[in-house]
Amino acid sequence: MTETTPVPPPVLSTRRRWTVLAICASALFLVGLDTTIVTIGLPEIGRGLDVGVHDLAWVVDAYTVVFASLLITSGALADRFGRRRVFMTGLAVFGLASLVCAAAPSLGVLVAARAAQGVGASMLGPVALAIVVNAMPDRRERAQAIGVWASVFGLSMAAGPTAGGALIAAFDWRAVFWVNVPVVLVALVLVAVLVPESRGARVRRLDLPGQLLLVVLLGAGIAVLIEGPDLGWTSPAALAGSGTAAAAAVVFVWWESRRREPLIDPGLFRVPSFTGAVLGAVAVFVALSMTLLMTTFYWQGVHGWTPLAAGAATLPLALGATVCAPLSGFLVGRVGARPPLVIAGGSLFAGGVLLFGLADGAGGPLPLMAAYLLVGVGVGFANAPITDSAVSGLPPERAGVAGGTASAARQVGTAVGVALAGSLVADAGPAAFAAASRPGWTVVALCGAALFLTAWAARAPRSSPDART
């Protein structure tokens, strides 16, 4: 560990504490929105840049892979150098990258700018969560704040397709990136004026080899999932990518288990609630991203709907996430994480089963929107207990690293879900879509079932000797 000059948390009024939450949540809304707002516009982006459907998965995953890879290091940097400072840096990088995305003349430039957005976004989510945790020392108030926090993130993910469809209808696909700029500018001013600085009293050394290995592991793994169907799973390129990912995973585990101050502390995963939270986050966002991407191609590719109509069809998902997330936060503060996780698991499982049964579209749009509602309820109920389980078992000065790990799990889930869904349906024509999508809906249902295991793990005590490693 490395000692730093700690910035003691100021005693803030109730109004100021919740103002800090609102400011940080606005940046989190952008982070989540940019994960899904692009999804509804992928067909329009493909037409605008004259690229095939297969390559469009990189527009989403260039953002999520970089985002997930750097989250933990960004959290550690914030604990060391100041959370407000890193947070404002992330806002600036995110805003500038959004400008480049909006003006991109080609797919290559767009993908590179999306990766730069991921760099900026990695400095926002976990850092903002650490700021909120630091500002709210009371455990019950912190749990309620985390419920609001999780609801904002869930809402942003769920509202992305609707917002994207409306912007594309009013302008064009570039508007989904222009919209970030004014929000970033306002957030920069508010953070500078109202958010207090904070640091961790004890922070770890940066683990640059571990960071590099994590980038290679995630990048190679996602690349194989995206490119494998086109190249052939047994092609030399696909086998080389799989071998690279496997080797990076082995070396990463070996390196982290022997390093005194690792990028990902293995001791944290000896706490069942923390491990369950990480796995649950992956499962929820695999299910959400697969649902959004496959139904985007269903509405626009099979039925020829406009982006606005396809986005509007997802409103039940946004409604379920919006209504249920605050309720979930309330339940976490009152009765713990297990009940909302059980509800989330049941809702996601039922949504996946219903989508599987309706894969041929014979039931019309209403049953599909009912399935959207079930998925939205599942996402809404899942986020608060997952976030609370990830950070509550650790001391506040480790909140940046804990938040980074939980957020990284979400982004890994999103990247994997997009890659899987793209590999299943990107090249399927209208006649073949039903058969191609059924394995995807099976995965969504299994992700819901996985949350029951997360709920079981949440019964473990919230603090243990291992949590203080």
DODO-664643 format. One record per residue (C-alpha): x, y, z; residue number from 1; residue in three letters. Coordinates in steps of 0.1 Angstrom, whole numbers, padded with zeros to 4 digits. Example, Ala and Ser with C-alpha at 12.3 -4.5 7.8 and 13.67 -1.06 7.14 Angstrom:
<nodes>
- 0123:-0045:0078:1:ALA
- 0137:-0011:0071:2:SER
</nodes>
This chain:
<nodes>
- 0000:0000:0000:1:MET
- 0010:0036:-0006:2:THR
- 0002:0063:0019:3:GLU
- -0013:0095:0005:4:THR
- -0023:0128:0021:5:THR
- -0060:0121:0028:6:PRO
- -0086:0147:0020:7:VAL
- -0111:0142:0049:8:PRO
- -0147:0140:0039:9:PRO
- -0164:0173:0046:10:PRO
- -0195:0173:0067:11:VAL
- -0222:0181:0041:12:LEU
- -0258:0191:0047:13:SER
- -0285:0167:0036:14:THR
- -0294:0190:0006:15:ARG
- -0257:0192:-0004:16:ARG
- -0252:0154:-0002:17:ARG
- -0282:0147:-0025:18:TRP
- -0271:0175:-0048:19:THR
- -0237:0157:-0052:20:VAL
- -0256:0125:-0059:21:LEU
- -0277:0142:-0086:22:ALA
- -0246:0157:-0103:23:ILE
- -0227:0124:-0103:24:CYS
- -0258:0105:-0115:25:ALA
- -0261:0128:-0145:26:SER
- -0227:0117:-0156:27:ALA
- -0236:0081:-0150:28:LEU
- -0267:0086:-0171:29:PHE
- -0245:0095:-0200:30:LEU
- -0223:0065:-0195:31:VAL
- -0252:0041:-0195:32:GLY
- -0270:0059:-0223:33:LEU
- -0240:0057:-0246:34:ASP
- -0239:0019:-0241:35:THR
- -0274:0014:-0256:36:THR
- -0284:0046:-0274:37:ILE
- -0262:0035:-0303:38:VAL
- -0278:0001:-0306:39:THR
- -0311:0013:-0321:40:ILE
- -0291:0033:-0346:41:GLY
- -0268:0006:-0359:42:LEU
- -0288:0000:-0391:43:PRO
- -0288:0037:-0399:44:GLU
- -0250:0040:-0391:45:ILE
- -0244:0011:-0414:46:GLY
- -0263:0028:-0442:47:ARG
- -0247:0062:-0435:48:GLY
- -0211:0049:-0435:49:LEU
- -0218:0021:-0461:50:ASP
- -0207:-0008:-0439:51:VAL
- -0221:-0043:-0434:52:GLY
- -0242:-0053:-0404:53:VAL
- -0214:-0077:-0392:54:HIS
- -0189:-0049:-0386:55:ASP
- -0213:-0028:-0366:56:LEU
- -0209:-0048:-0334:57:ALA
- -0175:-0030:-0330:58:TRP
- -0193:0004:-0327:59:VAL
- -0208:-0009:-0294:60:VAL
- -0180:-0031:-0282:61:ASP
- -0151:-0007:-0289:62:ALA
- -0167:0014:-0262:63:TYR
- -0176:-0013:-0238:64:THR
- -0143:-0033:-0240:65:VAL
- -0121:-0002:-0234:66:VAL
- -0146:0009:-0207:67:PHE
- -0145:-0024:-0189:68:ALA
- -0107:-0028:-0192:69:SER
- -0098:0006:-0176:70:LEU
- -0125:0009:-0149:71:LEU
- -0104:-0006:-0121:72:ILE
- -0073:0014:-0128:73:THR
- -0094:0046:-0131:74:SER
- -0109:0039:-0097:75:GLY
- -0074:0034:-0082:76:ALA
- -0061:0066:-0099:77:LEU
- -0091:0085:-0084:78:ALA
- -0084:0071:-0049:79:ASP
- -0047:0083:-0053:80:ARG
- -0049:0116:-0071:81:PHE
- -0084:0128:-0062:82:GLY
- -0118:0117:-0073:83:ARG
- -0131:0150:-0084:84:ARG
- -0100:0157:-0105:85:ARG
- -0102:0123:-0123:86:VAL
- -0140:0127:-0127:87:PHE
- -0136:0161:-0144:88:MET
- -0108:0146:-0166:89:THR
- -0132:0118:-0177:90:GLY
- -0159:0143:-0185:91:LEU
- -0136:0163:-0207:92:ALA
- -0123:0132:-0226:93:VAL
- -0158:0118:-0230:94:PHE
- -0171:0151:-0244:95:GLY
- -0143:0155:-0269:96:LEU
- -0146:0119:-0281:97:ALA
- -0183:0124:-0286:98:SER
- -0176:0153:-0309:99:LEU
- -0153:0131:-0330:100:VAL
- -0179:0104:-0331:101:CYS
- -0205:0128:-0344:102:ALA
- -0182:0140:-0372:103:ALA
- -0167:0106:-0381:104:ALA
- -0163:0101:-0418:105:PRO
- -0157:0064:-0417:106:SER
- -0163:0033:-0396:107:LEU
- -0126:0032:-0386:108:GLY
- -0127:0067:-0372:109:VAL
- -0160:0061:-0354:110:LEU
- -0147:0029:-0338:111:VAL
- -0115:0047:-0326:112:ALA
- -0136:0076:-0312:113:ALA
- -0159:0051:-0294:114:ARG
- -0128:0036:-0278:115:ALA
- -0118:0071:-0267:116:ALA
- -0152:0075:-0253:117:GLN
- -0146:0043:-0233:118:GLY
- -0115:0058:-0218:119:VAL
- -0134:0089:-0206:120:GLY
- -0163:0068:-0194:121:ALA
- -0140:0046:-0173:122:SER
- -0132:0077:-0152:123:MET
- -0169:0085:-0146:124:LEU
- -0189:0055:-0133:125:GLY
- -0168:0041:-0104:126:PRO
- -0153:0074:-0095:127:VAL
- -0187:0091:-0092:128:ALA
- -0199:0062:-0071:129:LEU
- -0168:0066:-0048:130:ALA
- -0177:0104:-0045:131:ILE
- -0212:0095:-0035:132:VAL
- -0202:0068:-0010:133:VAL
- -0177:0093:0006:134:ASN
- -0203:0120:0008:135:ALA
- -0228:0097:0026:136:MET
- -0213:0081:0057:137:PRO
- -0246:0068:0071:138:ASP
- -0251:0032:0059:139:ARG
- -0289:0034:0055:140:ARG
- -0287:0067:0036:141:GLU
- -0259:0053:0015:142:ARG
- -0280:0023:0006:143:ALA
- -0309:0045:-0004:144:GLN
- -0285:0067:-0025:145:ALA
- -0271:0035:-0042:146:ILE
- -0307:0026:-0050:147:GLY
- -0312:0059:-0067:148:VAL
- -0278:0055:-0084:149:TRP
- -0286:0021:-0097:150:ALA
- -0320:0033:-0109:151:SER
- -0303:0061:-0129:152:VAL
- -0279:0036:-0145:153:PHE
- -0307:0011:-0153:154:GLY
- -0329:0039:-0167:155:LEU
- -0301:0052:-0189:156:SER
- -0295:0017:-0203:157:MET
- -0332:0011:-0209:158:ALA
- -0340:0045:-0222:159:ALA
- -0311:0045:-0247:160:GLY
- -0331:0029:-0276:161:PRO
- -0361:0052:-0272:162:THR
- -0339:0083:-0270:163:ALA
- -0318:0071:-0299:164:GLY
- -0348:0065:-0321:165:GLY
- -0362:0099:-0314:166:ALA
- -0329:0117:-0321:167:LEU
- -0324:0098:-0354:168:ILE
- -0360:0106:-0364:169:ALA
- -0355:0143:-0357:170:ALA
- -0320:0146:-0371:171:PHE
- -0298:0116:-0381:172:ASP
- -0276:0090:-0364:173:TRP
- -0249:0116:-0356:174:ARG
- -0273:0133:-0331:175:ALA
- -0269:0104:-0307:176:VAL
- -0233:0116:-0301:177:PHE
- -0239:0154:-0304:178:TRP
- -0264:0152:-0275:179:VAL
- -0236:0144:-0250:180:ASN
- -0218:0177:-0255:181:VAL
- -0241:0201:-0237:182:PRO
- -0246:0177:-0208:183:VAL
- -0209:0173:-0203:184:VAL
- -0204:0211:-0203:185:LEU
- -0230:0217:-0177:186:VAL
- -0217:0188:-0156:187:ALA
- -0181:0201:-0157:188:LEU
- -0193:0235:-0142:189:VAL
- -0214:0218:-0115:190:LEU
- -0187:0194:-0104:191:VAL
- -0162:0222:-0102:192:ALA
- -0185:0243:-0080:193:VAL
- -0204:0218:-0058:194:LEU
- -0185:0185:-0056:195:VAL
- -0159:0182:-0028:196:PRO
- -0126:0166:-0034:197:GLU
- -0118:0132:-0018:198:SER
- -0091:0105:-0019:199:ARG
- -0085:0072:-0003:200:GLY
- -0062:0073:0027:201:ALA
- -0044:0041:0015:202:ARG
- -0042:0033:-0021:203:VAL
- -0024:0006:-0041:204:ARG
- 0004:0009:-0066:205:ARG
- -0007:0008:-0102:206:LEU
- -0005:-0026:-0117:207:ASP
- 0004:-0018:-0153:208:LEU
- 0013:-0054:-0164:209:PRO
- -0020:-0066:-0150:210:GLY
- -0038:-0038:-0168:211:GLN
- -0022:-0047:-0201:212:LEU
- -0031:-0084:-0196:213:LEU
- -0067:-0075:-0189:214:LEU
- -0070:-0054:-0221:215:VAL
- -0055:-0083:-0241:216:VAL
- -0078:-0108:-0224:217:LEU
- -0110:-0088:-0230:218:LEU
- -0101:-0075:-0264:219:GLY
- -0091:-0109:-0278:220:ALA
- -0121:-0127:-0263:221:GLY
- -0146:-0102:-0276:222:ILE
- -0129:-0101:-0310:223:ALA
- -0133:-0139:-0314:224:VAL
- -0170:-0137:-0305:225:LEU
- -0176:-0110:-0330:226:ILE
- -0154:-0122:-0359:227:GLU
- -0157:-0160:-0353:228:GLY
- -0189:-0165:-0373:229:PRO
- -0175:-0146:-0403:230:ASP
- -0140:-0161:-0402:231:LEU
- -0150:-0196:-0392:232:GLY
- -0145:-0208:-0356:233:TRP
- -0117:-0232:-0367:234:THR
- -0099:-0207:-0390:235:SER
- -0063:-0198:-0381:236:PRO
- -0073:-0162:-0371:237:ALA
- -0101:-0174:-0348:238:ALA
- -0079:-0201:-0332:239:LEU
- -0050:-0175:-0327:240:ALA
- -0075:-0151:-0311:241:GLY
- -0088:-0179:-0288:242:SER
- -0053:-0189:-0279:243:GLY
- -0043:-0153:-0271:244:THR
- -0073:-0149:-0249:245:ALA
- -0067:-0182:-0231:246:ALA
- -0030:-0174:-0226:247:ALA
- -0037:-0139:-0213:248:ALA
- -0062:-0154:-0188:249:ALA
- -0037:-0179:-0175:250:VAL
- -0009:-0153:-0172:251:VAL
- -0033:-0127:-0157:252:PHE
- -0044:-0151:-0129:253:VAL
- -0008:-0161:-0123:254:TRP
- 0004:-0125:-0121:255:TRP
- -0024:-0113:-0099:256:GLU
- -0021:-0141:-0074:257:SER
- 0016:-0133:-0069:258:ARG
- 0016:-0096:-0069:259:ARG
- 0015:-0078:-0035:260:ARG
- -0008:-0051:-0048:261:GLU
- -0027:-0066:-0078:262:PRO
- -0051:-0048:-0102:263:LEU
- -0079:-0071:-0090:264:ILE
- -0074:-0082:-0054:265:ASP
- -0081:-0120:-0053:266:PRO
- -0090:-0117:-0017:267:GLY
- -0122:-0098:-0026:268:LEU
- -0135:-0129:-0044:269:PHE
- -0133:-0149:-0012:270:ARG
- -0163:-0129:0000:271:VAL
- -0193:-0147:-0015:272:PRO
- -0215:-0116:-0017:273:SER
- -0189:-0097:-0037:274:PHE
- -0183:-0126:-0061:275:THR
- -0220:-0131:-0065:276:GLY
- -0224:-0094:-0072:277:ALA
- -0198:-0095:-0100:278:VAL
- -0212:-0126:-0116:279:LEU
- -0248:-0112:-0113:280:GLY
- -0237:-0079:-0130:281:ALA
- -0224:-0099:-0159:282:VAL
- -0255:-0119:-0162:283:ALA
- -0279:-0090:-0161:284:VAL
- -0261:-0070:-0187:285:PHE
- -0256:-0100:-0210:286:VAL
- -0294:-0104:-0209:287:ALA
- -0301:-0067:-0214:288:LEU
- -0277:-0062:-0243:289:SER
- -0288:-0093:-0261:290:MET
- -0325:-0084:-0257:291:THR
- -0319:-0049:-0271:292:LEU
- -0297:-0059:-0300:293:LEU
- -0317:-0089:-0312:294:MET
- -0350:-0070:-0310:295:THR
- -0334:-0040:-0328:296:THR
- -0327:-0063:-0358:297:PHE
- -0361:-0079:-0354:298:TYR
- -0381:-0047:-0356:299:TRP
- -0360:-0029:-0382:300:GLN
- -0347:-0059:-0402:301:GLY
- -0376:-0083:-0402:302:VAL
- -0406:-0059:-0400:303:HIS
- -0390:-0028:-0415:304:GLY
- -0399:-0004:-0387:305:TRP
- -0382:0030:-0384:306:THR
- -0357:0036:-0356:307:PRO
- -0383:0058:-0338:308:LEU
- -0409:0031:-0339:309:ALA
- -0384:0004:-0328:310:ALA
- -0372:0026:-0300:311:GLY
- -0407:0034:-0289:312:ALA
- -0414:-0003:-0287:313:ALA
- -0388:-0006:-0259:314:THR
- -0407:0018:-0236:315:LEU
- -0421:-0010:-0214:316:PRO
- -0385:-0020:-0207:317:LEU
- -0376:0016:-0197:318:ALA
- -0408:0017:-0176:319:LEU
- -0400:-0015:-0158:320:GLY
- -0365:-0003:-0150:321:ALA
- -0375:0032:-0139:322:THR
- -0403:0021:-0116:323:VAL
- -0386:-0009:-0100:324:CYS
- -0351:0004:-0094:325:ALA
- -0361:0029:-0067:326:PRO
- -0383:0002:-0051:327:LEU
- -0353:-0021:-0052:328:SER
- -0331:0005:-0035:329:GLY
- -0357:0009:-0008:330:PHE
- -0359:-0029:-0003:331:LEU
- -0321:-0032:-0001:332:VAL
- -0320:-0005:0026:333:GLY
- -0348:-0023:0046:334:ARG
- -0345:-0060:0041:335:VAL
- -0312:-0065:0023:336:GLY
- -0302:-0076:-0012:337:ALA
- -0317:-0111:-0014:338:ARG
- -0355:-0103:-0020:339:PRO
- -0350:-0079:-0049:340:PRO
- -0325:-0103:-0065:341:LEU
- -0350:-0131:-0064:342:VAL
- -0376:-0109:-0080:343:ILE
- -0350:-0098:-0106:344:ALA
- -0341:-0134:-0114:345:GLY
- -0376:-0145:-0118:346:GLY
- -0385:-0116:-0141:347:SER
- -0355:-0120:-0164:348:LEU
- -0361:-0158:-0166:349:PHE
- -0397:-0153:-0174:350:ALA
- -0389:-0126:-0200:351:GLY
- -0363:-0149:-0217:352:GLY
- -0388:-0178:-0218:353:VAL
- -0415:-0156:-0233:354:LEU
- -0392:-0142:-0259:355:LEU
- -0381:-0177:-0268:356:PHE
- -0417:-0187:-0273:357:GLY
- -0424:-0156:-0294:358:LEU
- -0393:-0158:-0316:359:ALA
- -0413:-0164:-0347:360:ASP
- -0433:-0132:-0342:361:GLY
- -0466:-0150:-0344:362:ALA
- -0478:-0134:-0312:363:GLY
- -0476:-0098:-0325:364:GLY
- -0459:-0068:-0309:365:PRO
- -0480:-0068:-0276:366:LEU
- -0466:-0100:-0262:367:PRO
- -0431:-0089:-0272:368:LEU
- -0436:-0057:-0253:369:MET
- -0448:-0077:-0223:370:ALA
- -0415:-0096:-0225:371:ALA
- -0397:-0062:-0226:372:TYR
- -0415:-0052:-0194:373:LEU
- -0404:-0084:-0177:374:LEU
- -0368:-0078:-0187:375:VAL
- -0370:-0041:-0176:376:GLY
- -0384:-0052:-0142:377:VAL
- -0355:-0077:-0139:378:GLY
- -0329:-0050:-0147:379:VAL
- -0346:-0025:-0123:380:GLY
- -0346:-0049:-0094:381:PHE
- -0311:-0062:-0100:382:ALA
- -0289:-0031:-0101:383:ASN
- -0293:-0018:-0066:384:ALA
- -0286:-0051:-0047:385:PRO
- -0257:-0059:-0070:386:ILE
- -0241:-0025:-0065:387:THR
- -0248:-0025:-0027:388:ASP
- -0233:-0060:-0024:389:SER
- -0202:-0050:-0043:390:ALA
- -0193:-0019:-0022:391:VAL
- -0208:-0025:0012:392:SER
- -0184:-0053:0021:393:GLY
- -0154:-0030:0017:394:LEU
- -0142:0001:0036:395:PRO
- -0151:0034:0021:396:PRO
- -0115:0042:0010:397:GLU
- -0117:0012:-0013:398:ARG
- -0149:0024:-0029:399:ALA
- -0132:0034:-0061:400:GLY
- -0117:0000:-0067:401:VAL
- -0149:-0018:-0056:402:ALA
- -0171:0004:-0079:403:GLY
- -0146:-0002:-0107:404:GLY
- -0149:-0039:-0104:405:THR
- -0187:-0039:-0103:406:ALA
- -0189:-0015:-0132:407:SER
- -0163:-0035:-0152:408:ALA
- -0185:-0066:-0147:409:ALA
- -0215:-0047:-0162:410:ARG
- -0195:-0036:-0192:411:GLN
- -0181:-0071:-0198:412:VAL
- -0216:-0084:-0197:413:GLY
- -0227:-0058:-0223:414:THR
- -0197:-0066:-0246:415:ALA
- -0203:-0103:-0244:416:VAL
- -0240:-0099:-0249:417:GLY
- -0236:-0077:-0280:418:VAL
- -0209:-0100:-0294:419:ALA
- -0231:-0131:-0289:420:LEU
- -0263:-0115:-0303:421:ALA
- -0244:-0102:-0333:422:GLY
- -0229:-0136:-0340:423:SER
- -0263:-0151:-0339:424:LEU
- -0285:-0127:-0359:425:VAL
- -0263:-0102:-0378:426:ALA
- -0263:-0122:-0410:427:ASP
- -0297:-0139:-0406:428:ALA
- -0323:-0128:-0431:429:GLY
- -0360:-0122:-0422:430:PRO
- -0369:-0159:-0429:431:ALA
- -0341:-0173:-0408:432:ALA
- -0343:-0148:-0379:433:PHE
- -0366:-0169:-0356:434:ALA
- -0344:-0199:-0356:435:ALA
- -0312:-0178:-0353:436:ALA
- -0325:-0159:-0323:437:SER
- -0338:-0188:-0302:438:ARG
- -0303:-0197:-0287:439:PRO
- -0301:-0160:-0277:440:GLY
- -0334:-0160:-0258:441:TRP
- -0322:-0192:-0241:442:THR
- -0292:-0173:-0228:443:VAL
- -0314:-0145:-0215:444:VAL
- -0335:-0170:-0195:445:ALA
- -0303:-0186:-0181:446:LEU
- -0290:-0152:-0171:447:CYS
- -0322:-0148:-0150:448:GLY
- -0317:-0182:-0134:449:ALA
- -0281:-0172:-0126:450:ALA
- -0294:-0144:-0104:451:LEU
- -0309:-0169:-0080:452:PHE
- -0273:-0180:-0072:453:LEU
- -0264:-0143:-0067:454:THR
- -0293:-0140:-0043:455:ALA
- -0281:-0171:-0024:456:TRP
- -0246:-0155:-0021:457:ALA
- -0260:-0123:-0009:458:ALA
- -0270:-0140:0024:459:ARG
- -0233:-0139:0034:460:ALA
- -0223:-0113:0060:461:PRO
- -0216:-0079:0045:462:ARG
- -0182:-0076:0062:463:SER
- -0155:-0102:0068:464:SER
- -0118:-0102:0073:465:PRO
- -0113:-0109:0036:466:ASP
- -0132:-0078:0026:467:ALA
- -0106:-0057:0043:468:ARG
- -0077:-0073:0023:469:THR
</nodes>
